[in-house]
Amino acid sequence: MAFRCQRDSYAREFTTTVVSCRPAELQTEGSNGKKEVLSGFQVVLEDTLLFPEGGGQPDDHGTINDISVLRVTRRGAQADHFTQTALAPGTEVQVRVDWERRFDHMQQHSGQHLITAVADHLFGLKTTSWELGRLRSVIELDSPSVTAEQVAAIEQSVNEKIRDRLPVNVRELSLDDPEVEQVRGRGLPDDHAGPVRVVTIESVDSNMCCGTHVSNLSDLQVIKILGTEKGKKNKTNLAFLAGNRVLKWMERSHGTEKALTTLLKCGAEDHVEAVKKLQNSTKLLQKNNLNLLRDLAVHMAHSLRNSPDWGGVVTLHRVAEVLEGKGAGKKGRFQGKATKMSRRAEVQALLQDYISTQSAEE
């Protein structure tokens, strides 16, 4: 049986009943980046509006009776909803989905289907896997390389099909239906139960898929392919954005462009050249500064050696707060790095004692 979220991806809330609720733990990543284990409950509903992660698509966020659902996972024909509050079996509950996250996932997933179909149709580039990321999505293509011309052609074609407002339909086929063999897909999970779900972009593609999708390509708005990267085992990763992510990317890029225009005092078309000039100037200044520091060190060493205070050891420091650092000595020369100078006098005495001992032995 398909979940409500799969039967109607545009539904935002509905009422269902709690089937079971059992204690459980959830491993998650805390704000400090460390793993945390949360105690809570796995809640099973008669049906769910919240998509459980699968098929490369992350799970939905949402609430059950205003209680936050932290994770949704599929277990056979059921979906487990992790909450930190128990819900009594038999209780009628209201389920709401985080619509912004849901619609974003619908746009990225349908966008992936479209890119995959077009890349295969135009250039025979097969998709071996994909990932719906937090900021961008990546399609793994079974090819060691993809040219810039191929990327441009794929991007142009997918956006033409979006402008054609092609319908996207979802059907359910029985496992023994001969049509299943004609549908593109990477196989079914070992614990798959029920009919096979097929997502079809009219005149473009039919694919086995469990995810949530738009009902018309016009809801994708636009697709931007960001480029390609070398993948694993002679494969190529193609990164892309779809729908609202393109608008957000443009907003961030425009903000960066405005800031650079102010800092560099030139138009956007001159930003790259201006940065290159700054880099060259910085390299030259660093080189000149290093030469000056070397000359200064030699001059200061001669001055200290000829100082009337010379007694085998002379210390000189610029800025230091703590004498807790690293250092070593070799052939009468000492070098170190310190961040604390409160014991400087003690260190100077030790060095003076060492020099005196060496002089006595000679």
N, C-alpha and C positions, 0 to 999 in steps of 0.2 A: 504493500500500500504506500502510495506517495503521501508525504506530509502536506499539510495545508500550505506551507510556504512554497512547496513545489507545484501545487495545483494552482495557486494564485500568488505569484511573486509580488504583486502590487498591494496585497492586503496588509494593513498596518496594525490591526488589533482584532481579536476575536475571543469567544468564550469557549472553554473546554472544561474537562474534569480531571482531577488528580487521580492517577491509577495507583501509584506507590511512592513511598518516600523512605529512603534508607540512609543511615550515616555514611559519610564518605570523606575523603581527603582530596585536596587539589594542590598539585605542585605548580607554583607560579613564580614569576620573577618580580621581586620587590623594587621599590623606587631607587634603591642603592645598587641595583644590578645583581644582587645575590638571590639565590633560590629560597623561596619560602613555601611552607606547607600550611594550607588553610584547612580548617575543620569545617565541615558543613554537611550537606545532604544531596544525594542524587534523586531528583524528582522526575518521575515518568508521567506524562500526560496522555489522555486518550488520543490527542492529535496535537500538533505543535505548529506555531507560526514562526518559530525560531529555527533557522537552518543549522544543522549540525555540520561541523567541518568535514570536507570531503571533496574529491575531484579537483584538488588544487585550490579550493576556495575556503577561506577561514570561516569560522562559525559566526552567527549573528550575535549581536548584543540586544538586550531587552529586559523586560520585567514580567513577573507573574504576580498579580495583585500588588503591584508597585514594589515587589521585592526583586532586587537586582539578580540577574542570571549571569554568573561569571564565566561559564563555559557550557557549550552544548556539543555533545558527541553522540555519534550513532552507535547503537548496539543492536545489530540485526535489523529487525523491523521497528525498533523503538529508538527514541532519542532521550538521552540522559541530560537533565538540566541541573547544573551545580548551583546551589544557593546556600547561603549561610543561615537561613531560617527554614524550619521545618514546615511542611504543608500536609495537612491531614488527607489521606486517601478518601475519595468520595466528594471532596470539596469542589464546588464550581469556582473557576478562577478566570480572571481576565488576563490575557497575554498581549503584550504590546512589544513591537519591534522597534529598535533604533533605526528609523527610516533613513537617515542620512548615510549610515554605514551600509544598510541593506542596498539602497539604490546605487551606491558607489560600487559595491560588489557585483551587482547586476550589470552595470556598464562595463566593468573590467572583464567580467567573464564572457559576456556576449562579444565584446571587442576581441578577446582572444580567439573565440570560435571563428570570427570573421577573418582575422589576420591569418590564422592557420589555414583556412580554406583557400584564401587568395594566394598565399605563398606556395601552396601545393599546386594550385591550378596554373599559376603563371610560370613557376620555375621548378616544380617537382620537389620543393623543399618540405620535408616531412617534419611534423612536430613530434618530439619524443617525450616532452614534459613541459610543465609551465608552473609558475608560482605567482600568486596574487599577493604582492608585497604591500607594505604600509604606505609607501610613497610612489612606487612604480611597480609594474608587473613585468615578468620576464618569460619569454617563450624560448625553449631550447629546440633548435633546429638541427636536423641530422645532416649537417654539412660542415666541413672544416672552415668554410669562409662564405660570406655573403657580401656582394659588392654594393657600393653606395648607389649605383644605378638600379640594382634590384630592390634595395630598400625604398628608394624614391618611387619606383613603379608600384610596389605593394601599398605604400601609403596613399598614393593617388587613387588606386583602385578601390581600397576600402572606403575612402571618403566619398567617392562617387556612389557607392552602393548605399551609404548612409543618406546621401541626398536623394536617392531613388526611393527612400522610405519603404524598404522591403520588409514584409511581415516576418515575424519569428514565431513559429508554432511549436507546441509541446504535445507529443503523443505518447501513449503507453502501449507497448507491444508485448505479447506473451513470449516467453523464452523460446518456444518452438515455432514462432512465426518465421517463415523463410526470409522476410524482409530484414530481420535482425542481422543476417549474414552480409547484407549489402550496406549496412550502416557503419560509418567510420567510428572507431573507438579503440581504446587501449585495454579492453577487457573489463570484466566485472569483479568486484571484491569477492573474496572467498565466502563471506557470510551474506552475500546478496540474497534478498528474499523478495518475491513478488515480480511484477512485470518489469520490462526494460523500458526506461524512459528515453525518448528520442527527441532531441531539439533540432528543429529544421529552420534554416534561413532560406526563405523562398528562392529557388533557382540558383542557390549558392552552395548549400552544405546541409548534410544530415549527420548527426553525431550523437552517440550514446552519452548521456550526461545526467548527473544528479543535481546540478547547481541551479541557482536562481538566475533568470534571464529577463531581458526586456522583451516586450511583445512586438516591437517594431524597431528597426535599426535607427529610425529618426531619434529615438531616445538616447542613442549614443552621443549625439551632437557632433562630435569630431574625434578623430584618433590622431595622435602624434607619436610617430616612432622616434625615439630618442637616439637610437644608434645600435650598434652591435658590439659584442665583446667576445673574446675567445672563450669557449666553454670547455667542458671536460671531454676527453676521449674523441677528439676530432669533431666536436660539435660547436655550434655558434649560438650565443645567447642574444636574443633580440629584445630590447627594452622598449616599453611603450606606455602611453597614458591614454585614457579614454574619458570622454565626457567632462564632468566637473573638475577632474584632476588636471585637465589641460588648462582650464580657466585659472585654477589656483597656481599652476606652474607659470603661466603668463603673468599673473599678478606679482609673484615673487621675482620673476626675471625683470619685470618693469621697475619694481622697487629698487632692485640692485643697479639697474641701468641709470636710474635717476640719481642714486647716491654716487655712483662713479662719475657721472657728468659733473656733479658739484665738486667732488674731490680733485678730479683731473683737469677741470676747467676746459673741457672740450666736448664736442658732440659724440653721441654713441658710436658713430661710424669711425671715430678716431681713437676709441678706447684701447684697442689692442696695441696700436702703434705707440700710444702714450705710455702704456705699461712697459713695453719693450725698452723704451728710452730710459724709464726710471730704473729698470733692472740693470741696464748697462752702466748707468751713472752710479748705482749702488755698488756694483762690482768694482768699478774703478776707485771709488772712495774707500772701500774695504781694503783694496790692495795698497793704496797710498797710506792708509792708516796703519797697516801692518808694517810697512817700511819705516814709517816714522817712529813707531813703538820700538822697533829693533834698534834704530839709531839712538833713540833716547835711552834704552837699556844699556847700550855700550857706553854712552857718555856718562851715565850715572854710575856704572861700575868703575870706570876710571876715576871719577870724582871721589867715590867712597874709598877706593884703594889708596888714593893720595891724601885722604883726610887725616888730620892730626889725631883723630879719635881711633884710628886704625889700630886694632890690637889682635888681629887674627879673625875677629868676628865683628861684623857691623850689620845691624838689622834695619830694614826699611819697610814700612807698610803704608798703604794708601787708605783703604777703608776695610775694616774688619771688626766683627763683633764677637766671634767665638773662635777659639783655637781648637776646633774639633774637625779635623780633616784628614787628608791622606798625603803621604809624602815618602821620599826615599833619598838615599845618599849614595853617590858613586864617585870614586876617585877624588875625594875631597870636595865634591860639589853636592849641595843639598837643594832639593826642590820639593815644594809642598803646596797644598791648598787648604786654607783654613777659613772658618766662618765665626770663630770666637777668639778674641785676643786677650781675655782676662788673665791668662797664664803666660803672657808673652815674656815677662821678666824671667820666669822659671825656665822657659825654653832657651832664652838667650844665655842663661847661666850654664845650662847643660852643654850647649854648643861651645861656650868659652872653655869649659872644663875639658871637653873633648879635644879642642885645638891645643890647649896647654899640655895635655897628656901626650899628644902626637909630637909636639915640639920637644918635650923632654926625652922621648924615646929616640928622636933623631940626634 
